[in-house]
Amino acid sequence: MTKEIQMRWLEDLAFESELDGHSLVLDADANVGGKDRGPRPKDLLLVSLAGCTAMDVISVLKKMREPVSWFNVKVDSKLTDEHPKKFTSFKVIYQFKKSDGLAPQNVQKAVELSQNKYCGVSATLRDAHEVTWEIEYL
């Protein structure tokens, strides 16, 4: 199986891609020649990681009939200081409402299933980088 995308140059440092019928514009900060018309490519990697695992976790918890009313995923990453400024590690933080009364073992299971079986973004990143995670109840 293969996956292909195309990235069309708009102007300056702005580019547009069509993903699953949705238009996505990427751009750079004005101080480096862009016009800030969209997110930066590197940041989208973090969004992809958070989105992939978040969808998995909610899907599994819904199947378990857990009463999730609020859920948030944060990704803390470390970047090198020198060019090419690249990610060296990722920490995924799953946040839930303590007052929802979720069964901690089900939350743990949902997160483990995402990280170890379902999330392709996490699996891809883990091949070359440290990817850790934790669960918080707020």
Long-range contacts (C-beta under 8 A, 24 or more apart in sequence): 10-37, 14-38, 42-85, 42-87, 45-87, 45-125, 46-75, 46-77, 46-90, 48-121, 49-75, 49-90, 49-92, 49-119, 49-121, 49-122, 49-125, 49-131, 50-74, 50-75, 50-92, 51-121, 52-114, 52-119, 52-120, 52-121, 52-122, 53-92, 53-94, 53-111, 53-114, 53-115, 53-119, 53-121, 53-122, 56-110, 56-113, 56-114, 56-118, 56-119, 57-94, 57-110, 57-111, 57-114, 60-109, 60-110, 60-113, 60-114, 61-102, 61-106, 61-107, 61-110, 64-103, 64-106, 64-109, 64-110, 66-100, 66-102, 66-103, 66-106, 66-107, 66-110, 67-100, 67-101, 67-102, 68-96, 68-100, 68-102, 69-97, 69-100, 70-96, 70-97, 70-100, 71-95, 71-96, 87-125, 87-129, 88-129, 88-130, 89-129, 89-130, 89-131, 89-132, 90-125, 90-129, 90-130, 90-131, 90-132, 91-131, 91-132, 91-133, 91-134, 92-122, 92-131, 92-132, 92-133, 92-134, 93-133, 93-134, 93-135, 93-136, 94-133, 94-134, 94-135, 94-136, 95-135, 95-136, 95-137, 95-138, 96-135, 96-136, 96-137, 96-138, 97-137, 97-138, 98-137, 98-138, 102-137, 104-135, 107-135, 108-135, 111-135
